[in-house]
Amino acid sequence: MYPLHIALHDGFQGHTVVITVDGREVYNQSSVTTDVAISRADAFDVQVASNTVRIEVSVEPGGRRGSTEVNVTQYPFVAVSLERDGSIVFQPSTQLFRYM
């Protein structure tokens, strides 16, 4: 098993967010809202079975969807942001995200 930390960052304003990792639902929350002072809406940890995983994110309302593949042994931290144009952006990182 490998640890994976997923953080929801910018752009969330009362959205419902569903996240799956390799097809397994690991997050399903409504009213997700970014704290603009620290650019963070939520964060959680999950254990994954494979060193490379597919992360899929669905955001409602709006039917926004995005996905990425991440090697969690190289990038055990992944930030997800919702851009103004509705696209979902993933930011893999080697280090835990810092919040002011």
N, C-alpha and C positions, 0 to 999 in steps of 0.2 A: 504494500500500500504506500501511496505517496500523498503528502499533504499539498493542498491547493487552497490558497486564500483568494477570494474574489471580493472586490470592493466596488460598490456603485458610487460613482463620482458625480459629475456635472450633468445638468439638464433634466433631472427628474422633478416633476411637479404634480404630485398626487397620482402618479401612474401605478398601474398594476404591472408587476414585473415577474416573469417566469423564466427560470434559468435551468437548463438541463446540461448535464455533463455525460457524454457518451450515451445519450438517450434516457438517462435517469434524472428525474426531476429532483433538484437539490435546493430550490428556492422558489417560493410562490408567495408574494406579499402584495397587498394593495396599499394605496396611499403612500407610496414611496416618494419622498420629497428630499431634494438636496438642501443641505444646510450651506447656503452660499458663503458663509463666513469661513468655512473650512473645505468647501468643495467635496462634501461627503454626504451620501444619502444612507448607506448601510454597508455592512461588510460581514462576511462569514467564512468559515473554514469547512472544508470537505475533504474526505479521504477518497482517493481514486485508485483504481486497480492497475492502470496502465501508465507508463511514463509519458505517452503522448495522448492527449484527449481532445475531443471536439466539444467546445462550449457553444451552446445556442441560447440566445436571449430573445424573448418576446416581450414587447411593451404595448400596453393598451391604455387609453384609447389610441387609435391610429394604426393598429396592425403593423407596427414596426418590428422588423426581425433582423437579426444579425448573427453571424457565427464565425468562429475562428478555430484553428487547431494550435495547441500549445504543447511544447515539451516541458512538462512540469519539473523535470530534474534540472533544466536550465532556467526556467522562469516559473517559480512556484507562487508568484503573486501576479494577479491580473486585475486591472481596473477596467470598468465598463462605464462609458459616458454616452449620453444621448445628445446628439448635436442639434442645433437649431433647424437644420434641414431635414431632421427626422432620422438621419443615419445613426447607426450604433457603432461606436468606436471602441476597440479593445487596445489596452496598453499593457503588454506583458512586462514584468520587471523581475530583476534578480533580488530586489530588496523590498522590505515592507514599506508601504506608503506612510509618509509623515503628514500629520495634520496640524495646522497652526491653532 
